[in-house]
Amino acid sequence: YWWWLGEQCVRRSQQYSKVAGILSETFKNVRFVLIRKMPKPEEVILVEDENGEVQRESMGDDVEALQLYAKVREAFIFYVKLDSRDTVQILYTLVDKQEDRSEFGYKSLGTLCWSIGSIAGVLDVAMERTLFTRIVRTLLQLCRDCKRTSERAMVASNIMYVAGQYGRFLQTHLTFSHTVCKKLFEFMKESFDGVQDMAVDTFLKIATAVPRNFFDMDASQNGTPFIEYILGNIDDIVGLLNFSQINIFCEALGRVISAGPENYQADLLQRLMLRSNIKIQESAEVAVNSPLLAYTSDHLKDLISVLKSHVAVAKTVGPVYLDQLSKIFPNLEGYYRFYVSAINNEVNQNGPSVINHQHVRLMRAVKKEVLTIFEFFIINSGASNSQSADFIADKCLPSILNLVLEDYKGSVPAAKEPIVLTLVSACVNALPNHLNKTAVIQLILDNTFDCTVEMIAPTMYEFPDHRKNLLTLLKALCHNCFEAFLECANNKSDLIDGMLWAIKHTDHALMVVALETLQEFVVRVSQSGMALQFFTAYLHNILTEVLLVILDKLHVSALPYHCAILVDIFKLVGQQAWDAPVIGGGAVQNLLKECFSHLEFLNTAQAETFIQASLQATSVDQYTIQMQDFLIEVDVWGAAQENDEADRLARLERERAIPELVRNQQGTRYGDMANQQQ
């Protein structure tokens, strides 16, 4: 109820202004209760157990806990917007009680900090500045005063959570942001379980939000850029972190380096990756000089960790990674060939079941990390940098189109790496001019499509990554290499059948990729010179399959995509003569009548009304509404489907009206936001 009333008062302020005035004292109590009852956000991984001890706990897949936090956070934002001054006053009072220790405790401090973090970006800049500095200084003092390790860890988790939410403040307060980062570096040395994880995650969030801050002068370091301080002390900072934490740290620095001056980036990256490159070279020498050692678990684990560091940097640093990749490319290609041969020998000698043995899984992991490095580099550099594009075309593509694709096709199903499909998609998106040739597209499809379909066709749920990635590849080919792709599709009818089969998936992500691919294909074909030939062969099949999916109640959330495809088809039909065979209005009308005649729940009048509306459809939004009304009228949609759709539309409208409800994503750069506000 309070969530609903708060939303109404904010979104309909004129109608509810009297209500808000009358209930102002009640709303003050609501704010206080929401602060006291604020659930734990996903980012906070330290909790107090039933015995009062602090321990690590992650929400993971606890959907109910995540939904509860989201709902309480939204309600709190509503009441903050109704009276921000009263909210801040309540928060100050509670901060005072933590400061004088009259209410100090994990739960009270936690709910206070979670509440403050949940309204980042909601208050005006001046209020936010005062509130943030007040709570952080209080937390820092509490952290210094804590004697027990668990208490210090508890306070540290709240410092990190709050600091990670207020990128807008850190953007304009350089000294404070440097101080916060140095405190994070201290937390990276804490032994209490969970503190180091939160420290590196918060550092990544800050590096993503305000990367340019790291190039401003650090007053405590003789006026050198803060990034110099970090690289100069990197061994000490990451000395107690495990491999996965170091990789997150490297990812953060990759984001920082990508925001720096171009003539400065290569030197910074070289210093960051120096030790990793030395280890890669040493591992390559082991494979040549002591091949038996290269198969051991310890060697493989060390190699995987080093490759993951390069993955983290390639993911974030941008085109400058070309300098690093060109140095390690021969070694990466050598690793891939070496372990492809080793895995094939294992399968030939011991059968497909050996794929699940630990040493083979580790060898596959090496292959996967090598492919991931290439994928991130191509995604982040290939289309935006001519030098990178030339390197990909000259060095990467030959290996991918031959070595990698041949390995994918020849591997047993359990050993086919789904990342191969997304890697090829990245190549297609980055270098369409190099690949838009029928022979090349046919080579790609011959090595990916049939063998993947054989894996996924028996069920609708096995190999989910392969399913999605294959559809992503088809979408990339359709978008970037349409002429060659269409020619291949004309000679390979199971491509069309595969796209129509894919839209029947009930997993939303798979469903959406399949429908987007089919829609783009339909639109591109209708604009090509082969439209009449293609739709004469496939229009009836596409129409009936899309309508069947709409009518089965399992794909409600994808209705706008279905309607978009149908509208594109009906527009094409409207451009033809009424009596044209197969794709004329008369032929399509007869087809729809025949389809609907088999539906017992649909009478003739309802069918004819809907068919006429469909043949005249030109607007996707309008046709979607007509389709919803039709499905409700004929009882295909019940109350549950209707309510789900209404909830979805209401949520979108609410987020448009109150943008603060949408949490800042990790990719937000507050420097850009600040410039826009100014």
C-alpha positions as CSV (number, residue, x, y, z in Angstrom):
1,Y,0.0,0.0,0.0
2,W,2.7,2.5,1.0
3,W,4.6,1.8,-2.2
4,W,1.4,2.4,-4.3
5,L,0.5,5.6,-2.4
6,G,4.1,7.0,-2.7
7,E,4.1,6.3,-6.5
8,Q,0.8,8.0,-6.9
9,C,1.9,11.1,-5.0
10,V,5.0,11.4,-7.1
11,R,3.6,10.6,-10.5
12,R,0.3,12.5,-10.0
13,S,1.5,15.3,-7.8
14,Q,-1.3,17.7,-8.7
15,Q,-4.1,15.2,-7.9
16,Y,-2.4,14.0,-4.7
17,S,-0.9,17.2,-3.4
18,K,-3.6,17.6,-0.7
19,V,-3.1,13.9,0.3
20,A,0.7,14.5,0.7
21,G,0.1,17.6,2.8
22,I,-2.4,15.9,5.1
23,L,-0.3,12.9,5.5
24,S,3.1,14.7,5.9
25,E,3.6,13.4,9.4
26,T,2.6,9.9,8.5
27,F,5.0,10.0,5.5
28,K,7.8,11.1,7.9
29,N,7.2,7.9,9.9
30,V,7.1,5.9,6.6
31,R,10.5,7.2,5.7
32,F,11.9,6.2,9.1
33,V,10.4,2.7,8.9
34,L,11.8,2.2,5.4
35,I,15.3,3.2,6.5
36,R,15.1,0.8,9.5
37,K,13.8,-2.0,7.3
38,M,15.9,-1.5,4.2
39,P,16.9,-5.0,2.9
40,K,20.5,-5.8,2.1
41,P,21.6,-4.9,-1.5
42,E,23.2,-7.5,-3.7
43,E,26.6,-5.8,-3.6
44,V,26.9,-6.3,0.2
45,I,28.2,-9.8,1.0
46,L,28.8,-9.5,4.7
47,V,25.9,-10.2,7.1
48,E,25.3,-10.8,10.8
49,D,24.2,-14.4,11.6
50,E,21.8,-15.4,14.4
51,N,24.6,-15.5,16.9
52,G,25.6,-11.9,16.2
53,E,28.8,-12.9,14.2
54,V,29.7,-11.3,11.0
55,Q,30.1,-13.7,8.1
56,R,30.1,-13.8,4.3
57,E,26.9,-14.4,2.4
58,S,25.9,-13.7,-1.1
59,M,22.4,-13.3,-2.4
60,G,23.2,-15.3,-5.5
61,D,20.0,-16.5,-7.0
62,D,17.8,-15.5,-4.1
63,V,15.2,-13.9,-6.3
64,E,12.8,-13.0,-3.4
65,A,15.5,-11.1,-1.6
66,L,16.5,-9.2,-4.7
67,Q,12.9,-8.3,-5.4
68,L,12.2,-7.2,-1.9
69,Y,15.2,-4.9,-2.0
70,A,14.1,-3.5,-5.3
71,K,10.6,-2.8,-4.0
72,V,11.6,-1.2,-0.7
73,R,14.2,0.9,-2.6
74,E,11.6,2.1,-5.0
75,A,9.2,3.0,-2.2
76,F,12.0,4.9,-0.4
77,I,12.8,6.9,-3.5
78,F,9.1,7.9,-3.8
79,Y,9.0,9.3,-0.3
80,V,12.5,11.0,-0.7
81,K,11.2,12.8,-3.7
82,L,8.1,14.0,-1.8
83,D,10.3,15.6,0.9
84,S,14.0,15.3,0.5
85,R,14.8,17.7,3.4
86,D,12.9,15.7,5.9
87,T,14.6,12.5,4.6
88,V,18.1,14.0,5.0
89,Q,17.2,15.2,8.5
90,I,16.2,11.7,9.5
91,L,19.4,10.3,8.1
92,Y,21.5,12.9,9.9
93,T,19.8,11.9,13.2
94,L,20.6,8.3,12.6
95,V,24.2,9.0,11.6
96,D,24.6,10.9,14.9
97,K,23.4,7.9,16.8
98,Q,26.0,5.7,15.1
99,E,28.7,8.3,15.7
100,D,28.1,8.5,19.5
101,R,27.7,4.7,19.6
102,S,24.2,4.9,21.1
103,E,22.8,2.7,18.3
104,F,26.0,1.2,16.9
105,G,25.4,-2.3,15.6
106,Y,25.6,-4.2,12.3
107,K,21.9,-4.1,11.6
108,S,21.3,-0.5,12.4
109,L,24.4,0.7,10.6
110,G,23.7,-1.6,7.7
111,T,20.2,-0.4,7.1
112,L,21.3,3.2,7.4
113,C,24.1,2.8,4.8
114,W,22.0,0.7,2.5
115,S,19.3,3.4,2.6
116,I,21.8,6.2,1.8
117,G,23.3,4.1,-1.0
118,S,19.9,3.4,-2.5
119,I,19.1,7.0,-3.1
120,A,22.3,8.0,-4.9
121,G,21.4,10.5,-7.7
122,V,18.0,11.3,-6.2
123,L,18.9,14.2,-4.0
124,D,20.2,17.5,-5.5
125,V,23.9,17.9,-5.7
126,A,24.4,20.0,-2.6
127,M,22.4,17.7,-0.4
128,E,24.1,14.7,-1.8
129,R,27.5,16.2,-1.2
130,T,26.8,17.0,2.5
131,L,25.2,13.6,3.2
132,F,27.9,11.6,1.5
133,T,30.8,13.3,3.2
134,R,29.1,13.1,6.5
135,I,28.4,9.3,6.3
136,V,31.8,8.4,4.9
137,R,33.7,10.4,7.5
138,T,31.6,8.8,10.2
139,L,32.3,5.3,8.8
140,L,36.0,6.0,8.5
141,Q,36.2,7.1,12.1
142,L,34.2,4.0,13.2
143,C,36.5,1.8,11.2
144,R,39.6,3.3,13.0
145,D,37.9,2.9,16.4
146,C,36.9,-0.8,15.9
147,K,39.1,-3.2,17.8
148,R,37.6,-6.5,16.6
149,T,38.3,-7.7,13.1
150,S,34.7,-8.6,12.5
151,E,33.5,-5.1,13.5
152,R,36.1,-3.5,11.2
153,A,35.0,-5.8,8.3
154,M,31.3,-4.8,9.0
155,V,32.1,-1.1,8.8
156,A,34.4,-1.6,5.8
157,S,31.6,-3.3,3.8
158,N,29.4,-0.3,4.4
159,I,32.1,2.2,3.4
160,M,32.6,0.3,0.2
161,Y,28.9,0.0,-0.6
162,V,28.2,3.7,-0.1
163,A,31.4,4.8,-2.0
164,G,30.5,2.6,-4.9
165,Q,27.1,4.3,-5.3
166,Y,28.1,7.9,-5.4
167,G,30.1,8.3,-8.5
168,R,28.6,11.7,-9.2
169,F,30.2,13.0,-6.0
170,L,33.5,11.4,-6.6
171,Q,33.7,12.9,-10.1
172,T,33.9,16.4,-8.7
173,H,35.9,15.7,-5.6
174,L,39.2,14.4,-6.7
175,T,41.1,14.3,-3.4
176,F,38.2,12.6,-1.8
177,S,38.0,10.0,-4.6
178,H,41.7,9.3,-4.2
179,T,41.3,8.9,-0.5
180,V,38.5,6.4,-1.0
181,C,40.6,4.4,-3.4
182,K,43.5,4.3,-1.0
183,K,41.2,3.0,1.7
184,L,40.0,0.3,-0.8
185,F,43.7,-0.7,-1.3
186,E,43.9,-1.1,2.5
187,F,40.8,-3.3,2.5
188,M,42.4,-5.4,-0.2
189,K,44.8,-6.5,2.4
190,E,42.1,-7.5,5.0
191,S,42.0,-11.2,5.7
192,F,38.3,-11.2,6.8
193,D,36.4,-13.3,4.3
194,G,34.5,-11.1,1.8
195,V,36.3,-7.8,2.4
196,Q,38.8,-8.2,-0.4
197,D,36.0,-9.2,-2.8
198,M,34.0,-6.1,-2.0
199,A,37.1,-4.0,-2.2
200,V,38.0,-5.0,-5.8
201,D,34.3,-4.9,-6.9
202,T,34.0,-1.3,-5.5
203,F,37.3,-0.3,-7.1
204,L,36.0,-1.6,-10.4
205,K,32.7,0.4,-10.0
206,I,34.6,3.6,-9.2
207,A,37.1,3.1,-12.1
208,T,34.1,2.6,-14.4
209,A,32.2,5.6,-13.2
210,V,35.0,8.1,-12.9
211,P,38.1,6.8,-14.9
212,R,39.4,10.3,-15.7
213,N,39.9,11.0,-12.0
214,F,42.9,8.7,-12.0
215,F,44.7,11.0,-14.4
216,D,44.3,14.0,-12.1
217,M,47.2,15.0,-9.9
218,D,47.5,13.3,-6.5
219,A,48.5,16.0,-4.0
220,S,50.0,13.5,-1.6
221,Q,52.4,12.1,-4.3
222,N,54.2,15.3,-5.4
223,G,51.6,16.1,-8.0
224,T,51.8,13.0,-10.1
225,P,48.8,11.4,-11.7
226,F,47.0,9.0,-9.3
227,I,47.4,6.2,-11.9
228,E,51.2,6.5,-11.4
229,Y,50.8,5.9,-7.7
230,I,48.7,2.8,-8.4
231,L,51.1,1.3,-10.9
232,G,54.1,2.2,-8.8
233,N,52.7,0.3,-5.8
234,I,50.8,-2.4,-7.7
235,D,52.8,-5.3,-6.2
236,D,52.0,-4.1,-2.7
237,I,48.3,-3.4,-3.5
238,V,47.5,-6.8,-5.0
239,G,50.0,-8.9,-3.0
240,L,47.4,-10.6,-0.9
241,L,44.6,-10.9,-3.6
242,N,43.8,-14.2,-5.2
243,F,43.9,-14.7,-9.0
244,S,40.2,-13.8,-9.6
245,Q,40.5,-10.7,-7.5
246,I,43.6,-9.6,-9.4
247,N,41.8,-10.0,-12.6
248,I,39.0,-7.7,-11.4
249,F,41.7,-5.2,-10.4
250,C,43.2,-5.5,-13.9
251,E,39.8,-5.0,-15.5
252,A,39.4,-1.8,-13.4
253,L,42.8,-0.4,-14.5
254,G,41.9,-1.3,-18.1
255,R,38.9,0.9,-17.9
256,V,41.0,3.7,-16.4
257,I,43.7,3.4,-19.1
258,S,41.1,3.5,-21.8
259,A,40.0,7.0,-20.6
260,G,43.5,8.4,-20.5
261,P,45.4,10.4,-23.2
262,E,46.1,8.2,-26.2
263,N,49.8,8.9,-26.2
264,Y,50.0,7.7,-22.6
265,Q,47.9,4.6,-22.8
266,A,50.4,2.2,-24.4
267,D,53.1,2.9,-21.7
268,L,50.6,2.4,-18.9
269,L,49.3,-0.8,-20.4
270,Q,52.8,-2.2,-20.9
271,R,53.7,-1.6,-17.3
272,L,50.4,-3.2,-16.1
273,M,50.9,-6.3,-18.3
274,L,54.7,-6.7,-18.0
275,R,54.6,-9.6,-15.5
276,S,51.8,-11.4,-17.3
277,N,53.6,-11.3,-20.7
278,I,56.8,-12.7,-19.1
279,K,54.7,-15.6,-17.7
280,I,53.1,-16.2,-21.0
281,Q,56.5,-16.5,-22.7
282,E,57.8,-18.8,-20.0
283,S,54.7,-21.1,-20.4
284,A,55.3,-21.2,-24.2
285,E,58.9,-22.3,-23.6
286,V,57.7,-25.0,-21.3
287,A,55.3,-26.4,-24.0
288,V,58.3,-26.5,-26.4
289,N,61.0,-27.8,-24.1
290,S,59.1,-29.9,-21.6
291,P,55.8,-30.8,-23.2
292,L,54.9,-33.3,-20.5
293,L,55.0,-30.5,-17.9
294,A,52.6,-28.5,-20.0
295,Y,49.9,-31.1,-19.3
296,T,50.1,-30.9,-15.6
297,S,47.3,-29.3,-13.6
298,D,49.5,-26.8,-11.8
299,H,51.0,-25.5,-15.1
300,L,47.5,-25.3,-16.7
301,K,46.0,-23.5,-13.7
302,D,48.8,-20.9,-13.7
303,L,48.5,-20.4,-17.5
304,I,44.7,-20.0,-17.2
305,S,45.2,-17.3,-14.5
306,V,47.6,-15.4,-16.6
307,L,45.3,-15.6,-19.7
308,K,42.4,-14.4,-17.6
309,S,44.4,-11.2,-16.7
310,H,44.7,-10.5,-20.4
311,V,41.0,-11.2,-20.9
312,A,40.2,-8.7,-18.2
313,V,42.3,-6.0,-19.9
314,A,41.2,-6.8,-23.4
315,K,37.6,-6.5,-22.2
316,T,38.1,-2.9,-21.1
317,V,41.1,-1.1,-22.5
318,G,40.1,-0.7,-26.2
319,P,42.3,-0.4,-29.3
320,V,45.5,0.1,-27.4
321,Y,45.4,-3.6,-26.5
322,L,46.8,-4.2,-30.1
323,D,50.3,-3.5,-28.8
324,Q,50.0,-6.4,-26.2
325,L,48.2,-8.8,-28.5
326,S,50.7,-8.4,-31.3
327,K,53.4,-9.4,-28.8
328,I,51.7,-12.5,-27.5
329,F,49.8,-13.6,-30.6
330,P,52.3,-16.3,-31.7
331,N,52.2,-17.8,-28.2
332,L,48.3,-17.7,-28.1
333,E,48.1,-19.4,-31.4
334,G,50.7,-21.9,-30.3
335,Y,48.7,-22.7,-27.1
336,Y,45.6,-23.3,-29.1
337,R,47.2,-25.7,-31.6
338,F,49.1,-27.5,-28.8
339,Y,46.0,-28.1,-26.7
340,V,43.7,-28.9,-29.6
341,S,46.1,-31.7,-30.5
342,A,46.3,-32.9,-26.9
343,I,42.5,-33.0,-26.5
344,N,42.0,-34.8,-29.8
345,N,44.6,-37.4,-28.8
346,E,42.9,-37.9,-25.4
347,V,39.4,-38.4,-27.1
348,N,40.9,-40.8,-29.7
349,Q,42.6,-42.9,-27.1
350,N,40.0,-42.8,-24.3
351,G,36.7,-41.9,-25.9
352,P,34.4,-38.8,-25.5
353,S,33.9,-39.3,-21.8
354,V,37.5,-38.1,-21.2
355,I,36.2,-34.6,-21.9
356,N,35.0,-34.5,-18.3
357,H,38.3,-35.4,-16.7
358,Q,40.0,-32.6,-14.9
359,H,43.2,-32.3,-17.0
360,V,41.1,-32.2,-20.2
361,R,38.8,-29.6,-18.7
362,L,41.8,-27.4,-17.9
363,M,43.1,-27.7,-21.4
364,R,39.7,-26.7,-22.7
365,A,39.8,-23.7,-20.4
366,V,43.1,-22.6,-21.9
367,K,41.5,-22.8,-25.4
368,K,38.5,-20.8,-24.1
369,E,40.6,-18.0,-22.6
370,V,42.6,-17.6,-25.8
371,L,39.4,-17.3,-27.8
372,T,38.0,-14.9,-25.2
373,I,41.0,-12.6,-25.6
374,F,40.5,-12.5,-29.3
375,E,36.7,-11.9,-29.0
376,F,37.0,-9.0,-26.6
377,F,39.8,-7.4,-28.7
378,I,37.7,-7.7,-31.9
379,I,34.5,-6.4,-30.2
380,N,36.3,-3.4,-28.6
381,S,38.7,-2.5,-31.4
382,G,37.9,-4.0,-34.8
383,A,35.3,-1.6,-36.1
384,S,36.8,1.6,-34.6
385,N,40.5,1.4,-35.4
386,S,42.1,0.8,-38.8
387,Q,45.3,-0.7,-37.4
388,S,43.3,-3.2,-35.3
389,A,41.1,-4.0,-38.3
390,D,44.2,-4.8,-40.4
391,F,45.7,-6.9,-37.6
392,I,42.4,-8.9,-37.3
393,A,42.1,-9.4,-41.1
394,D,45.8,-10.4,-41.6
395,K,46.5,-12.3,-38.4
396,C,43.3,-13.4,-36.6
397,L,40.9,-14.2,-39.4
398,P,43.0,-16.9,-41.1
399,S,43.4,-18.8,-37.8
400,I,39.7,-18.4,-36.9
401,L,38.3,-19.4,-40.3
402,N,40.6,-22.4,-40.5
403,L,42.1,-23.7,-37.2
404,V,39.3,-22.7,-34.9
405,L,36.3,-23.5,-37.1
406,E,37.8,-26.9,-38.1
407,D,38.4,-27.7,-34.5
408,Y,34.8,-26.7,-33.6
409,K,33.3,-28.9,-36.3
410,G,35.5,-31.9,-35.6
411,S,35.1,-31.9,-31.8
412,V,32.7,-34.1,-30.0
413,P,29.5,-32.2,-28.9
414,A,30.7,-31.9,-25.3
415,A,34.0,-30.3,-26.4
416,K,32.5,-27.7,-28.8
417,E,33.1,-24.4,-27.2
418,P,30.1,-22.0,-27.6
419,I,32.5,-19.0,-27.6
420,V,33.6,-20.0,-31.1
421,L,30.2,-18.9,-32.3
422,T,30.3,-15.5,-30.6
423,L,33.9,-15.0,-31.8
424,V,32.9,-15.5,-35.4
425,S,29.9,-13.1,-34.8
426,A,32.4,-10.5,-33.5
427,C,34.5,-10.9,-36.7
428,V,31.4,-10.5,-38.8
429,N,30.3,-7.4,-37.0
430,A,33.8,-5.9,-37.1
431,L,34.9,-6.8,-40.6
432,P,31.8,-7.2,-42.8
433,N,33.6,-6.1,-45.9
434,H,36.2,-8.9,-45.5
435,L,33.6,-11.6,-45.0
436,N,30.7,-10.6,-47.2
437,K,31.5,-13.2,-49.8
438,T,29.3,-16.3,-50.5
439,A,32.2,-18.7,-50.2
440,V,33.3,-17.3,-46.8
441,I,29.8,-17.3,-45.4
442,Q,29.3,-20.9,-46.7
443,L,32.5,-21.9,-45.0
444,I,31.3,-20.4,-41.7
445,L,27.9,-22.1,-41.9
446,D,29.4,-25.4,-43.0
447,N,31.5,-25.5,-39.9
448,T,29.0,-24.2,-37.4
449,F,25.3,-24.5,-38.4
450,D,24.7,-28.2,-39.1
451,C,26.9,-29.6,-36.3
452,T,25.4,-27.3,-33.8
453,V,21.8,-28.0,-34.9
454,E,22.5,-31.7,-34.5
455,M,23.4,-31.0,-30.8
456,I,20.5,-28.8,-29.9
457,A,17.6,-30.2,-32.1
458,P,16.7,-33.2,-29.9
459,T,15.4,-31.0,-27.0
460,M,14.6,-27.4,-26.3
461,Y,16.9,-26.9,-23.3
462,E,20.2,-28.7,-23.7
463,F,23.3,-26.7,-24.7
464,P,21.7,-23.3,-24.0
465,D,24.8,-21.3,-24.8
466,H,25.2,-22.9,-28.1
467,R,21.6,-22.1,-29.0
468,K,21.9,-18.5,-28.1
469,N,25.3,-18.0,-29.7
470,L,24.2,-19.7,-33.0
471,L,21.3,-17.4,-33.2
472,T,23.6,-14.4,-32.5
473,L,25.8,-15.6,-35.4
474,L,22.9,-15.8,-37.8
475,K,21.8,-12.4,-36.7
476,A,25.3,-10.9,-37.4
477,L,25.4,-12.6,-40.8
478,C,22.0,-11.3,-41.7
479,H,22.8,-7.7,-40.6
480,N,26.3,-7.4,-42.0
481,C,26.6,-9.9,-44.9
482,F,23.1,-10.1,-46.1
483,E,23.6,-10.7,-49.8
484,A,25.9,-13.6,-49.3
485,F,23.8,-14.9,-46.4
486,L,20.6,-14.8,-48.5
487,E,22.3,-16.7,-51.3
488,C,23.4,-19.4,-48.8
489,A,19.8,-19.5,-47.4
490,N,18.4,-20.1,-50.8
491,N,20.6,-23.1,-51.2
492,K,20.1,-24.2,-47.6
493,S,16.4,-24.3,-46.6
494,D,17.1,-25.6,-43.1
495,L,18.5,-22.1,-42.3
496,I,14.9,-20.7,-42.5
497,D,13.5,-23.7,-40.8
498,G,16.0,-23.3,-38.0
499,M,15.0,-19.7,-37.4
500,L,11.3,-20.6,-37.3
501,W,12.1,-23.5,-34.9
502,A,14.1,-21.1,-32.7
503,I,11.2,-18.7,-32.1
504,K,9.4,-21.6,-30.2
505,H,11.9,-21.5,-27.3
506,T,10.3,-20.3,-24.1
507,D,13.6,-18.9,-22.6
508,H,13.1,-15.2,-23.0
509,A,16.7,-14.3,-24.1
510,L,16.7,-17.1,-26.7
511,M,13.3,-16.1,-27.9
512,V,14.2,-12.5,-28.3
513,V,17.4,-13.2,-30.3
514,A,15.5,-15.6,-32.5
515,L,12.7,-13.1,-33.2
516,E,15.1,-10.2,-33.8
517,T,17.0,-12.4,-36.3
518,L,13.8,-13.5,-38.1
519,Q,12.5,-9.9,-38.3
520,E,15.7,-8.5,-39.7
521,F,15.8,-11.3,-42.2
522,V,12.2,-10.7,-43.3
523,V,12.8,-6.9,-43.6
524,R,16.0,-7.3,-45.6
525,V,14.5,-9.9,-47.9
526,S,11.5,-7.7,-48.6
527,Q,13.8,-4.9,-49.7
528,S,15.9,-7.1,-51.9
529,G,15.5,-8.2,-55.5
530,M,14.7,-11.7,-54.4
531,A,11.6,-10.8,-52.3
532,L,9.0,-12.3,-54.6
533,Q,11.0,-15.5,-55.1
534,F,11.7,-15.9,-51.4
535,F,8.2,-15.1,-50.0
536,T,6.5,-17.2,-52.7
537,A,8.4,-20.1,-51.1
538,Y,8.4,-19.2,-47.4
539,L,5.6,-16.7,-46.6
540,H,3.0,-19.2,-45.7
541,N,5.4,-21.1,-43.4
542,I,6.5,-17.9,-41.7
543,L,3.0,-16.7,-41.1
544,T,1.6,-19.9,-39.7
545,E,4.6,-20.5,-37.4
546,V,4.5,-17.0,-35.9
547,L,0.7,-17.2,-35.4
548,L,1.0,-20.6,-33.7
549,V,3.6,-19.2,-31.3
550,I,1.3,-16.3,-30.4
551,L,-1.6,-18.6,-29.7
552,D,0.2,-21.1,-27.4
553,K,0.3,-18.8,-24.3
554,L,4.0,-19.6,-23.6
555,H,5.4,-16.5,-25.4
556,V,3.4,-13.6,-24.0
557,S,6.4,-11.4,-23.2
558,A,7.6,-11.5,-26.9
559,L,4.3,-10.4,-28.4
560,P,5.7,-7.0,-29.6
561,Y,8.3,-8.9,-31.6
562,H,5.7,-11.3,-33.1
563,C,3.6,-8.3,-34.1
564,A,6.5,-6.5,-35.7
565,I,7.3,-9.5,-37.9
566,L,3.6,-9.8,-38.9
567,V,3.3,-6.1,-39.7
568,D,6.4,-6.3,-42.0
569,I,4.8,-9.2,-43.8
570,F,1.4,-7.6,-44.2
571,K,3.0,-4.4,-45.5
572,L,4.7,-6.5,-48.2
573,V,1.4,-8.3,-49.0
574,G,-0.3,-4.9,-49.3
575,Q,2.1,-3.9,-52.0
576,Q,1.2,-6.8,-54.2
577,A,-1.9,-7.2,-56.5
578,W,-4.8,-8.6,-54.5
579,D,-5.1,-11.7,-56.8
580,A,-1.3,-12.3,-56.9
581,P,-0.6,-16.0,-56.2
582,V,0.8,-17.0,-52.7
583,I,1.7,-13.5,-51.5
584,G,-1.3,-11.4,-52.7
585,G,-3.9,-10.2,-50.3
586,G,-6.5,-12.7,-51.4
587,A,-4.1,-15.7,-51.0
588,V,-3.0,-14.6,-47.6
589,Q,-6.6,-14.0,-46.5
590,N,-7.6,-17.5,-47.6
591,L,-4.5,-18.9,-45.8
592,L,-5.5,-17.2,-42.5
593,K,-9.1,-18.3,-42.9
594,E,-7.9,-21.9,-43.3
595,C,-5.6,-21.6,-40.3
596,F,-8.3,-20.2,-38.1
597,S,-11.0,-22.7,-39.2
598,H,-9.2,-25.3,-37.2
599,L,-9.4,-23.3,-33.9
600,E,-12.5,-24.3,-32.0
601,F,-12.5,-21.3,-29.7
602,L,-12.7,-18.9,-32.7
603,N,-16.0,-18.1,-34.6
604,T,-16.2,-17.0,-38.2
605,A,-17.0,-13.3,-37.3
606,Q,-14.1,-13.0,-35.0
607,A,-11.7,-14.5,-37.5
608,E,-12.8,-12.3,-40.4
609,T,-12.6,-9.1,-38.2
610,F,-9.1,-10.0,-37.1
611,I,-8.0,-11.0,-40.7
612,Q,-9.1,-7.6,-42.1
613,A,-7.4,-5.7,-39.3
614,S,-4.2,-7.7,-40.0
615,L,-4.2,-7.1,-43.7
616,Q,-4.5,-3.4,-43.1
617,A,-1.9,-3.2,-40.3
618,T,0.9,-0.6,-40.8
619,S,1.7,0.4,-37.2
620,V,3.4,-2.2,-34.8
621,D,2.2,-0.4,-31.7
622,Q,-1.4,-0.3,-32.9
623,Y,-1.3,-3.8,-34.2
624,T,0.1,-5.1,-30.9
625,I,-2.9,-3.5,-29.0
626,Q,-5.3,-5.1,-31.6
627,M,-3.6,-8.5,-31.1
628,Q,-3.8,-8.2,-27.3
629,D,-7.6,-7.4,-27.6
630,F,-8.0,-10.3,-29.9
631,L,-6.2,-12.8,-27.7
632,I,-8.3,-11.7,-24.7
633,E,-11.5,-11.8,-26.7
634,V,-11.0,-15.4,-27.8
635,D,-9.8,-16.5,-24.3
636,V,-6.3,-17.3,-25.4
637,W,-5.1,-14.8,-22.9
638,G,-6.5,-15.1,-19.4
639,A,-6.2,-12.8,-16.5
640,A,-2.6,-13.9,-15.8
641,Q,-1.3,-12.9,-19.2
642,E,-3.3,-9.7,-19.3
643,N,-2.0,-8.7,-15.9
644,D,1.6,-9.6,-16.8
645,E,1.4,-7.3,-19.9
646,A,-0.2,-4.5,-17.9
647,D,2.5,-4.8,-15.2
648,R,5.2,-4.6,-17.9
649,L,3.7,-1.5,-19.5
650,A,3.2,0.1,-16.1
651,R,6.8,-0.5,-15.1
652,L,8.1,1.1,-18.3
653,E,5.8,4.1,-17.8
654,R,7.0,4.4,-14.2
655,E,10.7,4.3,-15.1
656,R,10.2,6.9,-17.8
657,A,8.4,9.2,-15.3
658,I,10.9,8.6,-12.4
659,P,14.3,7.8,-14.0
660,E,15.9,7.6,-10.6
661,L,14.3,4.2,-10.2
662,V,16.7,2.7,-12.8
663,R,19.8,2.0,-10.9
664,N,23.1,3.3,-12.4
665,Q,24.7,0.6,-14.4
666,Q,28.4,-0.1,-14.0
667,G,29.1,1.4,-17.4
668,T,27.9,4.9,-16.4
669,R,30.6,7.5,-16.6
670,Y,29.7,10.4,-14.3
671,G,32.0,12.8,-16.0
672,D,29.7,12.7,-19.1
673,M,26.7,13.1,-16.8
674,A,28.2,16.1,-15.0
675,N,28.9,17.8,-18.3
676,Q,25.4,17.2,-19.5
677,Q,23.9,18.7,-16.3
678,Q,26.1,21.8,-16.6
